[in-house]
Amino acid sequence: MTEASTGIRSWPDRLLPGLGALRRGRWGLGLGCLAVWTGCLAVLGLRWDRVRAAVAGGPGDARLAVLVLGVAPVVAWWLAGRSAATGPPGGGWRGAARRFARSPTAVAGLLVVVGLYLTALLAPLLAPFDPLVQGELGTARFLPPSVAHPLGTDQFARDILSRVLYGARISLSIGFVAVGIAVTLGTLVGAVAGYLGGWVDGVAMRLVDTVLAFPRLILLIAVVALLQPSIFVIVAVLGLTLWPSTARLVRGEVLSLRERPFVDAARSLGYSRRRIVLRHLIPNALGPVIVAATLGIGNTIVLEAGLSFLGLGVQPPTPSWGTMVADGRRELIGAWWLTTFPGLAIVLTVLAFNLVGDGLREALDVRG
């Protein structure tokens, strides 16, 4: 019996988006939509006072959290409804999405990534305490995990759970924006070099080789040390030093694509080089770029954590996973929770992005 032949199942699907996808065997989409819907409703009910205060004129990050709290359930509902009307797998991006959905590990990684970003955006509503406010130093320092402080407190009596939640905003934002800069710059350089060839290709690739010749971590440490460490500087430095690998990848794809018949047809029609590169070559080379970008976000988060651990990243008291690990390195035995929980957050995030990247590589059939 199909869903269209009975109206009994339609009402639960409307109340809890994702149930229909679960019945059709689409576990990733169903669990994701259901988790987002129920989670946002739970946050709205449990943190109603904070939501009301943010709407009445709270800080900008709190208002952004309320906006996400309202938009996320609508998106989950829309995705759940759209899944019921999808046709056969087909090819192109829709076929790739279906192949990606058939990988349990890739779907699990995607669910974790979505959950991490939602948690980071909703941190002002989820965090039980202000991450910067110090507690009573005489009685609340180095408290182990408890009901009042689920992940314990640090040397300044600050709540670890709150700092991990707010630290996610810093680490995930730096990873996403830095990789966005690197992918954009690398894609443009690689596409132009691969299509034009000649001296342009030679100069661009020698520049790529020069940047790759420097040890990346040492180069990052040197540049950040010369400047005043800040979130903007870290994002800019990471983005401007990670693009060469993307440029090489895109150049290789464009060298193959520029000999295809559709490029010859574009030339015969009199299209400009800019149009051919931007509208024909780059869109057809996006598959490997998306995979590289997904894997690169995890690596960038590790680099940022390493810089913060060395004291060249996000400066205290702003919470960052790397700085939290660095702050607790002297208390590994007596206060193991200081480094364990932010360290686990880094491991979970990098693992999730790597699983998504591996799933995209298989779905897009990227061989390298």
C-alpha positions as CSV (number, residue, x, y, z in Angstrom):
1,M,0.0,0.0,0.0
2,T,1.5,3.3,-1.1
3,E,1.4,6.6,0.9
4,A,-1.0,8.1,-1.6
5,S,-3.6,5.4,-1.0
6,T,-3.8,6.1,2.7
7,G,-4.2,9.4,4.6
8,I,-3.1,8.0,7.9
9,R,0.6,8.3,7.3
10,S,0.5,11.7,5.8
11,W,-0.4,13.4,9.1
12,P,2.6,12.0,11.0
13,D,4.8,13.0,8.1
14,R,3.6,16.6,8.3
15,L,4.0,16.7,12.0
16,L,7.5,15.1,12.0
17,P,9.2,15.7,8.7
18,G,11.6,12.8,7.9
19,L,9.3,9.9,8.8
20,G,8.3,9.4,5.1
21,A,12.0,9.4,4.1
22,L,12.7,6.8,6.8
23,R,9.9,4.5,5.5
24,R,11.3,4.8,2.0
25,G,14.7,3.6,3.2
26,R,16.4,7.0,3.0
27,W,17.9,6.9,6.5
28,G,20.3,9.7,6.2
29,L,17.8,12.3,5.0
30,G,15.1,11.0,7.3
31,L,17.2,11.1,10.4
32,G,18.7,14.4,9.5
33,C,15.4,16.2,8.9
34,L,13.8,14.6,12.0
35,A,16.8,15.5,14.2
36,V,16.9,19.1,13.0
37,W,13.1,19.5,13.4
38,T,12.9,18.0,16.9
39,G,16.1,19.5,18.1
40,C,15.1,23.1,17.1
41,L,11.7,22.6,18.8
42,A,13.5,21.3,21.9
43,V,15.8,24.3,22.0
44,L,12.9,26.7,21.4
45,G,11.0,25.2,24.4
46,L,14.0,24.9,26.8
47,R,15.6,28.2,25.9
48,W,12.5,30.3,25.4
49,D,13.7,33.0,27.8
50,R,16.9,33.5,25.8
51,V,15.0,33.5,22.5
52,R,12.6,36.2,23.8
53,A,15.5,38.3,25.1
54,A,17.4,38.0,21.8
55,V,14.3,39.0,19.8
56,A,13.7,42.0,22.2
57,G,17.2,43.4,21.4
58,G,19.9,41.0,22.3
59,P,23.4,40.9,20.7
60,G,23.9,40.2,17.1
61,D,25.1,36.6,17.5
62,A,22.0,35.8,19.6
63,R,19.7,37.3,17.0
64,L,21.5,35.2,14.3
65,A,20.9,32.1,16.5
66,V,17.2,32.9,16.7
67,L,17.1,33.3,12.9
68,V,18.8,29.9,12.4
69,L,16.4,28.4,14.9
70,G,13.5,29.6,12.8
71,V,15.0,28.8,9.3
72,A,16.4,25.3,10.0
73,P,13.1,23.5,10.7
74,V,11.6,25.1,7.6
75,V,14.5,23.8,5.5
76,A,14.2,20.4,7.1
77,W,10.4,20.3,6.3
78,W,11.1,21.4,2.7
79,L,13.8,18.8,2.1
80,A,11.6,16.1,3.6
81,G,8.7,17.1,1.3
82,R,10.9,17.4,-1.7
83,S,12.3,13.9,-1.2
84,A,8.9,12.4,-1.7
85,A,8.6,13.9,-5.2
86,T,12.0,13.0,-6.5
87,G,12.2,10.9,-9.6
88,P,14.6,8.2,-10.8
89,P,18.3,8.6,-9.9
90,G,19.3,9.7,-13.4
91,G,22.7,11.2,-14.0
92,G,24.6,14.4,-13.3
93,W,24.4,16.0,-9.8
94,R,21.2,14.2,-8.9
95,G,22.7,10.8,-9.7
96,A,25.8,11.8,-7.6
97,A,23.6,12.7,-4.7
98,R,21.8,9.3,-4.9
99,R,25.2,7.5,-5.0
100,F,26.4,9.6,-2.0
101,A,23.2,8.7,-0.1
102,R,23.9,5.0,-0.5
103,S,27.1,5.3,1.5
104,P,26.3,5.0,5.3
105,T,29.6,6.4,6.4
106,A,29.4,9.4,4.1
107,V,25.8,10.1,5.2
108,A,26.9,9.8,8.9
109,G,29.7,12.2,8.3
110,L,27.4,14.7,6.6
111,L,24.9,14.5,9.5
112,V,27.7,15.2,12.0
113,V,28.9,18.2,9.9
114,V,25.4,19.7,9.7
115,G,25.0,19.1,13.4
116,L,28.3,20.8,14.2
117,Y,27.5,23.9,12.2
118,L,24.0,24.1,13.7
119,T,25.4,23.7,17.1
120,A,28.0,26.5,16.4
121,L,25.3,28.8,15.1
122,L,23.0,28.1,18.1
123,A,25.8,28.4,20.7
124,P,24.3,31.6,22.3
125,L,21.1,29.6,23.0
126,L,22.7,26.3,23.9
127,A,25.7,27.3,26.1
128,P,24.7,27.1,29.8
129,F,27.2,29.8,30.8
130,D,29.0,32.8,29.3
131,P,32.3,31.3,28.0
132,L,34.3,34.4,29.1
133,V,32.9,34.9,32.6
134,Q,35.1,33.5,35.4
135,G,33.5,31.7,38.3
136,E,34.5,31.6,41.9
137,L,38.2,30.9,41.7
138,G,38.4,29.5,45.3
139,T,35.7,26.9,44.9
140,A,34.9,26.4,41.1
141,R,38.4,25.9,39.6
142,F,39.2,22.5,38.0
143,L,35.8,21.0,38.8
144,P,35.4,17.6,37.1
145,P,32.4,16.8,34.9
146,S,29.1,17.1,36.9
147,V,25.5,17.9,36.5
148,A,26.1,21.6,36.9
149,H,29.1,21.6,34.5
150,P,28.8,18.5,32.2
151,L,32.3,18.9,30.9
152,G,33.9,20.4,34.0
153,T,35.6,23.8,34.5
154,D,39.0,25.2,33.7
155,Q,41.7,27.0,35.7
156,F,39.6,30.2,35.7
157,A,36.4,28.4,36.7
158,R,34.9,28.8,33.2
159,D,32.5,26.2,31.9
160,I,34.2,23.9,29.4
161,L,31.0,23.0,27.6
162,S,30.2,26.6,26.9
163,R,33.7,27.2,25.7
164,V,33.6,24.2,23.4
165,L,30.4,25.3,21.9
166,Y,31.7,28.8,21.3
167,G,35.0,27.5,20.1
168,A,33.2,25.6,17.4
169,R,32.1,28.9,15.9
170,I,35.7,30.0,15.6
171,S,37.2,26.8,14.3
172,L,34.5,25.9,11.9
173,S,34.2,29.5,10.5
174,I,38.0,29.7,10.0
175,G,38.0,26.3,8.2
176,F,35.1,27.2,5.9
177,V,36.1,30.8,5.0
178,A,39.8,29.9,4.6
179,V,39.1,27.0,2.3
180,G,36.6,29.1,0.4
181,I,39.3,31.7,-0.3
182,A,41.8,29.0,-1.3
183,V,39.4,27.2,-3.6
184,T,38.2,30.3,-5.3
185,L,41.8,31.6,-5.9
186,G,43.1,28.1,-6.9
187,T,40.2,27.4,-9.2
188,L,40.7,30.7,-11.1
189,V,44.5,30.4,-11.4
190,G,44.3,26.7,-12.4
191,A,41.6,27.3,-15.0
192,V,43.3,30.2,-16.6
193,A,46.7,28.5,-16.6
194,G,45.3,25.3,-18.1
195,Y,43.2,26.9,-20.8
196,L,45.7,29.6,-22.0
197,G,48.8,27.5,-21.7
198,G,52.1,28.9,-22.9
199,W,53.9,31.5,-20.8
200,V,50.8,32.1,-18.6
201,D,50.8,28.4,-17.6
202,G,54.5,28.5,-17.0
203,V,54.5,31.5,-14.8
204,A,51.4,30.3,-12.8
205,M,52.9,26.9,-12.2
206,R,56.2,28.2,-11.1
207,L,54.4,30.4,-8.6
208,V,52.5,27.3,-7.4
209,D,55.8,25.4,-7.1
210,T,57.4,28.3,-5.1
211,V,54.5,28.3,-2.6
212,L,54.5,24.6,-2.3
213,A,58.3,24.5,-1.8
214,F,58.0,26.2,1.6
215,P,57.0,24.0,4.6
216,R,53.4,25.0,5.2
217,L,53.4,25.1,9.0
218,I,56.7,27.1,9.2
219,L,55.4,29.5,6.6
220,L,52.2,30.0,8.5
221,I,54.1,30.5,11.8
222,A,56.4,33.1,10.2
223,V,53.7,35.1,8.5
224,V,51.4,35.1,11.6
225,A,54.3,36.0,13.9
226,L,55.1,39.0,11.8
227,L,51.6,40.3,12.0
228,Q,49.3,40.8,15.0
229,P,47.4,37.5,15.5
230,S,43.7,37.8,14.9
231,I,40.9,35.8,13.3
232,F,41.1,37.9,10.1
233,V,44.9,37.4,9.8
234,I,44.6,33.7,10.4
235,V,41.8,33.3,7.8
236,A,43.7,35.4,5.2
237,V,47.0,33.6,5.8
238,L,45.5,30.1,5.6
239,G,43.4,31.0,2.5
240,L,46.4,32.5,0.7
241,T,48.7,29.6,1.4
242,L,46.4,26.7,0.7
243,W,45.4,27.5,-2.9
244,P,48.3,25.9,-4.9
245,S,47.0,22.3,-4.5
246,T,43.6,23.4,-5.9
247,A,45.3,25.2,-8.7
248,R,47.2,22.1,-9.8
249,L,44.1,20.0,-9.6
250,V,42.0,22.4,-11.6
251,R,44.7,22.9,-14.2
252,G,44.9,19.1,-14.8
253,E,41.2,18.9,-15.3
254,V,41.1,21.9,-17.7
255,L,44.0,20.5,-19.7
256,S,41.7,17.5,-20.4
257,L,38.5,19.5,-20.8
258,R,39.8,22.1,-23.3
259,E,40.2,19.4,-26.0
260,R,36.6,18.3,-25.7
261,P,34.1,19.0,-28.5
262,F,31.9,21.4,-26.4
263,V,34.9,23.7,-26.0
264,D,35.6,23.6,-29.8
265,A,32.0,24.4,-30.4
266,A,32.2,27.4,-28.0
267,R,35.3,28.7,-29.8
268,S,33.6,28.3,-33.2
269,L,30.6,30.3,-31.9
270,G,33.0,33.2,-31.1
271,Y,32.7,33.1,-27.3
272,S,35.3,35.0,-25.4
273,R,38.0,33.2,-23.4
274,R,36.5,34.6,-20.2
275,R,33.1,33.0,-21.0
276,I,34.6,29.7,-22.0
277,V,36.6,29.5,-18.8
278,L,33.9,30.7,-16.4
279,R,30.8,29.1,-18.0
280,H,32.1,26.0,-19.6
281,L,35.4,24.8,-18.1
282,I,35.1,25.6,-14.4
283,P,31.6,24.2,-14.0
284,N,32.8,20.9,-15.5
285,A,35.8,20.8,-13.2
286,L,33.9,21.4,-10.0
287,G,33.7,17.7,-9.0
288,P,37.3,17.3,-7.9
289,V,37.3,20.8,-6.4
290,I,34.3,20.0,-4.2
291,V,36.1,16.9,-2.9
292,A,39.3,18.7,-2.3
293,A,37.5,21.5,-0.5
294,T,35.6,19.1,1.8
295,L,38.8,17.3,2.7
296,G,40.6,20.7,3.0
297,I,38.3,22.0,5.7
298,G,39.3,19.3,8.1
299,N,43.0,19.9,7.4
300,T,42.5,23.7,7.9
301,I,40.9,23.1,11.3
302,V,43.9,21.1,12.3
303,L,46.3,23.8,11.1
304,E,44.3,26.5,13.0
305,A,44.3,24.3,16.1
306,G,48.1,23.9,15.8
307,L,48.6,27.7,15.4
308,S,46.4,28.3,18.5
309,F,48.3,25.7,20.4
310,L,51.5,27.5,19.7
311,G,50.0,30.8,20.8
312,L,49.9,32.3,17.2
313,G,46.2,31.7,16.6
314,V,43.1,33.0,18.2
315,Q,44.1,35.0,21.3
316,P,42.7,34.5,24.8
317,P,40.2,34.9,26.2
318,T,38.3,34.1,22.9
319,P,37.6,30.3,23.1
320,S,39.1,28.1,20.3
321,W,39.6,24.4,20.4
322,G,43.4,24.8,19.9
323,T,43.8,27.3,22.6
324,M,41.7,25.2,25.0
325,V,44.0,22.2,24.3
326,A,47.1,24.4,24.9
327,D,45.6,25.8,28.2
328,G,45.2,22.4,29.6
329,R,48.4,20.8,28.5
330,R,50.0,21.4,32.0
331,E,47.0,19.7,33.7
332,L,46.8,16.5,31.7
333,I,46.9,14.2,34.8
334,G,44.9,16.2,37.4
335,A,42.4,17.9,35.1
336,W,42.2,15.6,32.0
337,W,38.9,17.1,30.8
338,L,40.6,20.4,29.9
339,T,42.2,18.9,26.8
340,T,40.1,15.8,26.3
341,F,36.9,17.4,25.2
342,P,38.2,20.1,22.8
343,G,40.6,17.4,21.5
344,L,37.6,15.0,20.9
345,A,35.8,17.9,19.1
346,I,38.7,18.4,16.7
347,V,38.9,14.6,16.0
348,L,35.2,14.3,15.5
349,T,35.1,17.3,13.1
350,V,38.1,16.2,11.0
351,L,36.8,12.6,10.8
352,A,33.3,13.8,9.7
353,F,34.7,16.0,6.9
354,N,37.0,13.2,5.8
355,L,34.1,10.8,5.6
356,V,32.1,13.3,3.5
357,G,35.1,13.9,1.2
358,D,35.5,10.1,0.7
359,G,31.8,9.8,0.0
360,L,31.9,12.7,-2.5
361,R,35.0,11.2,-4.3
362,E,33.1,7.9,-4.8
363,A,29.8,9.6,-5.8
364,L,31.4,11.9,-8.3
365,D,33.7,9.1,-9.5
366,V,36.8,11.3,-9.0
367,R,40.0,9.3,-9.7
368,G,43.4,10.7,-8.9
